Each structure stands twice: as C-alpha cells, then as structure tokens.
Amino acid sequence: MPSAAPRSPRPAGRSRRWTAVLGVLALAAGASSLAAPAQALVAAAAPVDFATHCVPPPIAGIPPIDGTTTAQITVDNAAPKVGDTVTVTYTVTKPAAGNPVDLALPADIMTPTGKVTLGGAQPGSVTVTGPKKNPPVPGKAPFPPFSMTGTFTVTAPGSITLSPGDYNIHTSYIMELDTPCTVTNPPAPVSETITATDQPGANERTITLGTATGNPGDQVTVTGAKFAPNANITVAGRAGAAETADKATVKADASGGFTTSLTVNDKATTGIVAYEGTAWDAEKGAGPAAYTVIDDTPLPPGSQKLNASVKAGTLSMSQAGDAVEMSAVDFGAGGPSTGDLQTVTVKDFRGGPAGWSLTGKVTDFTGPGGAKIDAGKLGWTPACTTKPGSPSTCAAGSAGPVGSAGATLASTPDGAVTGGEFTVNAEVTLDVPAFSAPGAYSGVLTLTLA
C-alpha cells in the first residue's frame, strides 16, 4: 500500500461568392483519437522540481506529506500548426511518494494518471495516463519513475507553455488504493514550450467596383474586405496577366477593409486587382474584378461605329446531392473509411479576366455519447474535368488533409478571358483511430466557390 516519503487559394474578389454544405457520414467509426507514441525528446524540454502535497491512503495510517517531485514534459511536435494534434508525455523521474511498509510491492500494479497545464496562447490542461507497469518496489522505498501520455489539439497560434500538474498513483494489490499528489503552488515551473503557427487556409480577400466601365481618365471606386488589418494595400489596373501604370495605395482599417479611388487611363485595362504590399501575391490579393475602358477615339469622317454586346453571366455551382455514405471500419482495427463526394458542377459565365477557386472546410466528426474524430483526419484526392470549348482549364487541388482550416478542391487561373463549365469530384478518406467507439459519426463539409 502506498504512502508518501519526504524528499527535495487562391485569390478571392470574384463577382459572387457561393457556399454549399455537404454532409459527410461514416458508419461504425470512432471516438477520440488514440494517443500517438512519443517521439525523441526535443531539446527545449527540461526537468523541473516543484513542491507537492501527497495524501496517502487512509489505511496507511500516516499523515499527508509535503515533498518535491521532479518531472519533465516532452512533445512529439514543438512547431505545430493550428488544428494539429500534439502528443504530450509527462515523465515523473522522482515521485514524492513511496512504499510506507516493509512489505515489497510486486511488479505491474501501478497505474499513474495526471494533468499537464497549458499556458500562453492556449490556456487549459491535458489529461495524461500511463500504463499499468512498474518494477517491484521494495519495502519503504520510493516509487519508481513513470510516464503518462495524452493529446491535445492546437487551437491558437503563438507560444504555448506546458507545465507538470497534479498526478495520482493507483495501486492494485490486495485492494485498490490511490495516492493523489497535487502541486502546492500551481502552476509548476514550465518544462516545455511549443510555438504554434496558423494553418494555411483559403484566401478570403475580396474587392468590388463602384462601376464596371468608364472613359479613359475616369475614377472607379474600389472596396476591399478581409485583408490583413492595417495592411498597406496596392490597387492596380490589369491588362490580361500584366499590370498597367494605373495604381493607388491605401491602408486597410482595423477590420481589414478599405475604400479608395483608382484613376484608369490605360485603354487596354480589363480588370482591377488589390493586394497587400507593393508586388502582386495571389495569396495576399483579390481580383481581378472585370473593368472595361470605353474607347473614345474620334472616328474618321464618313465612318460609323457599330456597337454590339455580349451580356456577362454569373459564377455558380451546384451539387448532385448533400450526403456521402462512407465505408465502415472495424472496432479495434480502425483505418480508412472511404467515399466519393457528390459531383459538383461549376459554371463560370462572367466572361471577365478572373479565375475561380473551390475550397472546402470540414468540422470534427461527432458520434454517440459526444465521441469525436478530429477534422484533420479527413483527407481527399480531388479531380476536375473541363467541358470542351471552355476558355479556362480546371486544375484539381492537391491530395491531402482537409481539416477545419480548409484546402483547395479545384481552381482555374486568371487570364485575358476566362470562363466555362467544369465538373469536380473527390475521393474522401477518414482515418479512423483504432478502438474508436462503435456507432455512426458525421461531419459537415462546407464548399465555398469564389
């Protein structure tokens, strides 16, 4: 019986944004992810000492003991992205509790549990558990070192600190007994620090124009949204893929929005773009928004100008259904649950210079009793075909994880004239952890066309 012993995408800015929601179902798929094995210790981790208050089982007949615990926190990924799952290992190298009697305790009767305290950019705690495994403990000897592991999902960018927290030693020998040990002055010293960064997601910057046509020298009002707050923005005319000399600069407000005027002189201008900084960056820009400069060149005597027009349409999408049935996996084995997205049809009848991008984000998969499979476990392999005669050519997004941060399903590039009709599909795979609780699980995949 234990006692205690004292010791020391693509650019946005299209003419219209469309969003569709596609339900995704998985049968006999799991609950929370199983902890992955810890990797090699990272150099930043350091052992720390902290005062501990341990309460022996009442049957031991001895009072609580205030001692010192030495412990170390390690992680399998010291530079995760938001949405990643990090495995945490809490190793107690010198417990502040021991065997209070002369009777030796046999091997494999101790099961440790505990908490790791998170601080900094993501306050909270991580529950950790160790295996039921220990060497024999001689009478009156300190308990041997032990390790506990758990996982958490990164939800915020920045520096996240990890400190050892309370722990409990449960023994199963003759009777079931617990020795809880709490941190006397929480939180304990920081043993590990990780630096999380934002997960790259779809570019949601947009621009709209006050008018789509004008004479040379006219001003057009340009309004932007979802740029970086307080960023310096360049607004410029485009002639196909090249910029013209027509430029203006403006500073975004605290919400990432702006409104400015651009004087357009170049008759070759077919669109207007806006981007952060001084050089075009598709990941930090929006547009091109279609703009036409009216040719006001005087006609020769005896001439007539014949004016005809082609009416521009819209950018739209439709999908063949709103549910995907995915294959079942076996309890205890886990593995891939697979299916095919309902076919999405994209019609780009705008006739301007802007391409489009179709992106997707997925929620966590939830199941019986609040069980969950992390959104990052869903991946896809996109495919895209272009209807013959379309000015643009569709490109499928990269195969890989979707997650809550999102990924590109398909896109077309900017060009002098863009448009067409496209069919988009994807094979989807949910990596179900082993020993996930049986039942039906569902997540929601939201597709956004911009």
C-alpha positions in Angstrom: 0.0 0.0 0.0 1.5 3.4 -0.9 2.5 6.2 1.3 4.5 9.4 1.0 8.1 10.0 1.9 9.5 13.5 2.3 12.3 14.5 -0.2 13.7 17.5 -2.2 -6.1 29.6 -52.6 -6.3 31.4 -54.5 -7.2 35.0 -54.7 -10.7 36.0 -53.9 -12.5 39.0 -55.2 -14.8 37.3 -57.7 -18.1 38.8 -58.8 -20.0 36.4 -56.5 -19.3 34.0 -53.6 -21.2 30.8 -53.3 -21.2 28.4 -50.4 -22.6 24.9 -50.2 -22.8 22.5 -47.3 -22.3 18.8 -47.9 -23.0 16.3 -45.0 -20.4 13.5 -44.6 -21.4 10.3 -42.8 -19.2 7.4 -41.5 -20.6 4.2 -40.1 -19.0 2.3 -37.2 -16.4 5.0 -36.9 -14.7 6.2 -33.8 -14.4 8.5 -30.8 -11.4 10.5 -29.8 -8.1 9.8 -31.4 -5.7 7.4 -29.8 -2.5 8.8 -28.4 0.4 8.5 -30.9 3.7 7.2 -29.5 6.0 9.9 -28.3 9.0 10.8 -30.5 12.5 11.6 -29.5 12.8 14.2 -26.8 13.1 17.8 -28.1 16.0 19.9 -26.9 13.8 22.6 -25.4 12.3 20.2 -22.8 13.8 20.5 -19.3 13.2 18.6 -16.0 11.7 20.8 -13.2 11.3 20.4 -9.5 8.0 21.5 -7.7 6.6 21.3 -4.3 4.0 18.5 -4.0 1.3 17.6 -1.4 0.7 13.9 -1.3 -2.2 12.2 0.6 -1.5 8.5 1.4 -4.5 6.1 1.5 -6.2 6.3 5.0 -5.3 2.6 5.5 -1.6 3.6 5.7 -2.3 5.5 8.9 0.2 8.2 8.2 -0.4 12.0 7.6 -0.1 13.8 4.3 3.5 14.5 3.3 4.8 17.6 1.6 7.7 16.7 -0.7 9.3 17.5 -4.0 8.5 16.0 -7.4 11.0 16.1 -10.3 9.3 15.8 -13.7 9.7 16.6 -17.4 7.2 17.4 -20.2 8.1 16.4 -23.8 6.1 16.6 -27.0 6.2 14.9 -30.4 5.9 18.3 -32.3 7.4 21.5 -31.0 6.3 23.6 -34.0 2.7 22.5 -34.8 0.1 24.3 -36.9 -3.4 25.3 -35.7 -5.5 22.2 -36.0 -2.7 19.7 -35.4 -2.8 17.1 -32.7 0.2 17.2 -30.3 1.1 14.2 -28.2 2.3 15.1 -24.7 4.4 12.9 -22.4 4.6 13.7 -18.7 7.5 11.8 -17.1 7.9 11.8 -13.3 11.5 10.9 -12.7 11.4 11.3 -8.9 7.9 10.9 -7.3 7.1 12.4 -4.0 5.5 9.2 -2.7 6.8 5.7 -1.8 6.0 2.4 -0.2 5.4 3.1 3.5 5.7 -0.5 4.7 8.3 -3.2 4.9 6.3 -5.4 2.5 7.6 -5.3 -1.1 5.1 -4.5 -3.8 5.1 -6.7 -6.9 5.6 -5.6 -10.5 2.9 -4.1 -12.7 0.4 -3.0 -10.1 0.8 0.8 -10.5 -1.3 2.9 -12.9 -0.5 6.7 -13.0 -2.8 9.4 -14.2 -2.3 13.2 -14.2 -2.7 16.6 -15.8 -0.4 18.8 -17.9 -1.1 22.5 -17.5 -1.1 24.6 -20.7 -0.4 28.4 -20.7 0.4 31.3 -23.0 -1.6 31.4 -26.3 -3.7 28.4 -25.3 -4.6 28.0 -21.6 -6.0 24.8 -20.4 -5.0 21.3 -19.4 -4.2 17.9 -20.9 -5.3 14.6 -19.3 -2.5 12.0 -19.4 -2.4 8.4 -18.5 0.3 5.8 -18.0 0.4 2.1 -18.5 -0.1 -0.4 -15.6 3.6 -1.2 -15.5 6.3 -0.9 -12.8 9.3 -2.8 -11.4 8.9 -4.4 -7.9 9.1 -1.8 -5.2 11.0 -2.8 -2.0 9.6 -2.0 1.4 9.9 1.6 2.5 11.4 2.5 -1.0 10.4 5.5 -3.2 8.1 4.7 -6.1 10.0 4.2 -9.4 9.8 6.8 -12.3 6.8 6.6 -14.6 5.5 8.2 -17.7 2.0 9.3 -18.8 0.8 10.4 -22.3 -2.1 12.3 -23.7 -3.0 14.6 -26.7 -4.5 18.0 -27.4 -5.5 19.9 -30.5 -3.8 23.2 -31.1 -6.5 26.0 -31.3 -4.5 29.2 -31.3 -1.2 30.4 -32.8 1.6 31.6 -30.6 3.8 30.3 -27.7 2.2 27.6 -25.6 3.8 26.6 -22.3 3.5 23.1 -20.7 3.9 22.5 -17.0 3.5 19.4 -14.9 0.3 19.3 -12.9 -1.4 17.1 -10.3 -0.9 13.3 -10.6 -2.3 10.2 -8.9 -0.7 6.8 -8.3 -3.3 4.0 -8.3 -2.2 0.6 -7.0 -4.0 -2.7 -7.5 -2.6 -5.1 -4.9 -4.7 -6.8 -2.3 -7.0 -3.8 -2.6 -7.5 -0.7 -4.9 -5.7 2.3 -3.4 -4.9 5.9 -4.6 -2.2 8.3 -3.6 -3.1 11.7 -5.1 -0.3 14.3 -5.3 -1.2 18.0 -6.0 1.1 20.9 -7.0 1.4 23.0 -3.8 1.8 26.3 -5.6 0.3 25.9 -9.1 1.3 26.2 -11.8 4.5 24.3 -11.6 7.5 25.6 -13.5 7.4 25.4 -17.3 9.1 22.3 -18.6 8.4 22.7 -22.3 7.3 25.5 -24.7 6.0 25.0 -28.2 5.4 27.6 -30.9 2.2 27.1 -33.0 1.5 28.8 -36.3 -1.6 29.4 -38.3 -2.7 26.7 -40.7 -2.7 28.0 -44.3 -6.3 28.3 -45.4 -8.3 29.7 -48.3 -7.7 33.3 -49.3 -11.0 35.2 -48.5 -9.9 38.7 -49.6 -12.5 40.3 -51.9 -12.8 43.5 -53.9 -15.9 45.1 -55.5 -16.0 48.0 -58.0 -18.4 51.0 -58.0 -18.8 50.7 -61.7 -17.6 48.2 -64.3 -16.9 50.7 -67.2 -15.5 54.1 -67.6 -13.8 56.6 -70.1 -10.1 57.0 -70.0 -9.2 59.1 -67.0 -12.3 58.3 -65.0 -12.1 57.2 -61.4 -13.5 53.9 -60.2 -14.3 53.3 -56.5 -12.7 50.1 -55.2 -13.9 48.5 -51.9 -12.0 45.6 -50.3 -12.7 43.3 -47.4 -10.9 40.6 -45.3 -7.4 41.9 -46.0 -4.9 41.9 -43.1 -5.8 44.5 -40.6 -3.9 47.8 -41.0 -2.0 46.4 -44.0 -0.7 48.7 -46.9 -2.8 47.8 -50.0 -1.9 48.4 -53.6 -4.8 48.8 -56.1 -3.8 48.4 -59.7 -5.2 48.0 -63.3 -4.6 44.8 -65.2 -4.3 44.1 -68.9 -4.6 40.3 -69.0 -1.8 39.0 -66.8 0.2 42.2 -66.8 -0.3 45.3 -64.6 -0.8 48.8 -66.1 0.6 52.0 -64.8 -2.7 52.8 -63.1 -2.1 52.4 -59.4 -3.2 53.7 -56.0 -2.3 52.8 -52.4 -4.5 52.7 -49.3 -4.2 51.4 -45.8 -6.7 48.8 -44.6 -8.6 49.6 -41.4 -8.6 47.5 -38.2 -11.1 45.0 -39.7 -9.1 44.5 -42.9 -11.5 46.7 -45.1 -10.8 49.7 -47.3 -12.3 52.0 -49.9 -10.3 54.1 -52.4 -10.5 55.5 -55.9 -8.4 54.5 -58.8 -7.9 56.6 -61.9 -7.9 54.4 -65.0 -6.2 55.8 -68.1 -5.0 52.7 -70.0 -7.5 51.6 -72.7 -6.1 48.0 -72.5 -7.3 47.6 -68.9 -9.6 44.5 -68.5 -9.6 44.2 -64.7 -8.6 45.7 -61.4 -6.7 43.9 -58.5 -5.8 44.8 -54.9 -3.0 43.2 -52.9 -1.0 43.6 -49.7 2.4 45.2 -50.3 4.0 46.5 -53.5 4.0 43.4 -55.6 1.2 41.0 -56.7 0.8 37.9 -54.5 -2.1 35.6 -55.2 -2.2 34.5 -51.6 -2.5 38.1 -50.3 -4.6 39.7 -53.1 -8.0 39.8 -54.6 -9.3 40.2 -58.2 -9.1 40.8 -61.0 -12.5 42.4 -61.0 -13.7 43.0 -64.6 -13.5 46.6 -65.8 -13.8 47.9 -69.3 -12.4 51.2 -70.6 -14.6 52.8 -73.2 -12.7 53.7 -76.4 -13.5 57.3 -77.0 -11.1 57.7 -80.0 -12.8 60.1 -82.6 -14.0 58.3 -85.8 -12.7 59.4 -89.2 -15.1 61.4 -91.3 -17.7 59.3 -93.1 -17.4 56.5 -90.6 -19.9 54.8 -88.3 -19.2 52.8 -85.2 -21.3 49.6 -84.9 -21.8 48.6 -81.2 -22.8 45.1 -80.2 -22.6 43.4 -76.8 -22.3 40.1 -75.1 -24.1 40.0 -71.8 -22.0 38.7 -68.9 -23.5 36.0 -66.7 -22.6 34.7 -63.2 -20.3 32.3 -61.4 -22.4 29.5 -59.9 -22.1 26.0 -58.6 -24.5 23.0 -58.0 -24.0 19.6 -56.4 -25.6 16.2 -57.2 -26.6 15.6 -53.5 -25.9 16.6 -49.9 -24.8 13.4 -48.2 -21.9 11.0 -48.7 -22.1 7.4 -47.3 -18.6 6.3 -46.3 -17.5 2.7 -45.7 -17.5 1.2 -42.2 -14.4 0.2 -40.3 -13.9 -2.5 -37.6 -13.7 -1.6 -33.9 -10.2 -2.3 -32.6 -8.7 -2.1 -36.1 -9.6 1.4 -37.3 -8.2 2.5 -40.6 -9.6 4.3 -43.7 -13.3 5.0 -44.1 -13.8 6.0 -47.7 -16.3 7.5 -50.0 -16.9 9.8 -53.0 -18.1 13.4 -52.8 -21.3 14.2 -54.6 -20.3 15.7 -58.0 -20.1 19.5 -58.1 -20.7 21.4 -61.3 -19.1 24.9 -61.6 -20.4 27.3 -64.3 -18.3 30.4 -64.9 -20.2 32.6 -67.4 -18.8 36.0 -66.2 -16.6 36.5 -69.2 -14.0 38.5 -67.3 -10.3 38.1 -66.5 -10.8 36.4 -63.1 -10.5 32.7 -62.5 -12.1 30.9 -59.6 -11.3 28.6 -56.7 -13.4 26.0 -54.9 -12.3 25.3 -51.4 -13.6 23.1 -48.6 -13.5 23.0 -44.8 -14.8 20.2 -42.5 -16.0 20.0 -38.9 -15.0 17.4 -36.4 -16.9 14.1 -36.8 -19.2 13.6 -33.9 -20.8 10.3 -32.8 -22.6 8.6 -29.9 -22.1 10.0 -26.4 -20.1 13.0 -27.6 -17.4 10.9 -29.2 -15.3 12.7 -31.8 -12.9 12.2 -34.7 -10.8 15.3 -35.4 -11.4 17.2 -38.6 -7.8 16.8 -39.5 -8.3 13.0 -40.0 -10.3 13.7 -43.2 -8.3 13.8 -46.5 -9.3 13.9 -50.1 -7.9 13.3 -53.6 -9.6 15.9 -55.9 -10.4 15.5 -59.6 -11.6 18.1 -62.1 -12.7 18.0 -65.8 -13.3 20.9 -68.2 -16.1 20.9 -70.7 -14.8 21.1 -74.3 -14.7 24.7 -75.7 -14.3 26.4 -72.3 -11.8 29.3 -72.3 -10.3 28.2 -68.9 -8.9 24.8 -67.9 -9.7 23.4 -64.5 -6.9 22.2 -62.2 -7.6 19.8 -59.3 -6.4 20.7 -55.9 -3.6 18.7 -54.2 -4.3 15.4 -52.5 -4.0 15.7 -48.7 -5.8 16.6 -45.5 -8.9 18.9 -45.5 -9.3 19.8 -41.8 -11.0 22.8 -40.2 -8.5 25.2 -41.8 -9.6 24.0 -45.3 -8.0 23.1 -48.6 -8.5 23.7 -52.3 -10.7 21.3 -54.2 -10.3 22.8 -57.7 -9.4 26.1 -59.4 -8.9 28.0 -62.7 -6.3 30.7 -63.3 -6.8 34.3 -64.2 -6.5 35.2 -67.9 -7.4 37.7 -70.6 -10.7 35.9 -71.0 -11.9 33.2 -68.6 -14.9 31.0 -68.2 -16.5 27.7 -69.0 -18.2 24.7 -67.4 -16.4 22.2 -65.1 -17.1 19.0 -63.2 -15.4 18.5 -59.8 -15.2 15.3 -57.8 -13.0 13.9 -55.0 -12.3 10.6 -53.2 -12.5 11.2 -49.4 -10.9 9.2 -46.7 -11.4 9.4 -42.9 -8.5 7.9 -40.9 -10.5 6.3 -38.0 -8.4 5.6 -34.9 -8.3 2.1 -33.6 -10.6 1.2 -30.7 -13.0 4.1 -31.5 -16.4 3.6 -30.0 -18.8 1.8 -32.4 -21.6 4.0 -33.9 -22.5 6.4 -36.7 -20.4 9.6 -37.0 -21.0 12.7 -39.1 -19.1 15.9 -40.1 -20.1 18.8 -42.3 -18.0 19.7 -45.3 -18.6 23.3 -46.5 -17.6 24.1 -50.0 -17.0 27.8 -51.0 -16.7 29.0 -54.6 -15.0 32.4 -55.1 
